[in-house]
Amino acid sequence: MTNAAGGGPAEPVTSEWFEFDLAGHEARRRAEVLAALGPGWDPPAAMRAEDAAAGLLYSGLDAGQRATYRMLVAAGVLPPREGGAASDAADRP
């Protein structure tokens, strides 16, 4: 292999570290997300709706499903439900 000038051997390729500062891009991305959500977006209402949906998802499980749910929580696959949730009742997971 020769160098670009056609003379002697090519210089060895060295690995150089370089960095990209994505802070500006991340700020723009977040601003675009908030703009897309619009002024009517209510974060606390969204969280309440998610909690209600999770409660429905894990409600009405039979004994085998509850055992599987508990196993998945113990293994760290599913997050534990907050105490007092409908799905934490004795007859639920």
Buried (B, 14 or more C-beta within 10 A) or exposed (E): EEEEEEEEEEEEEEEEEEEEEEEEEEEEEEEEEEEEEEEEEEEEEEEEEEBEEBBEEBBEBEEEEBEBBEEEBEEEEBEEBEEEBBBBEEEBB
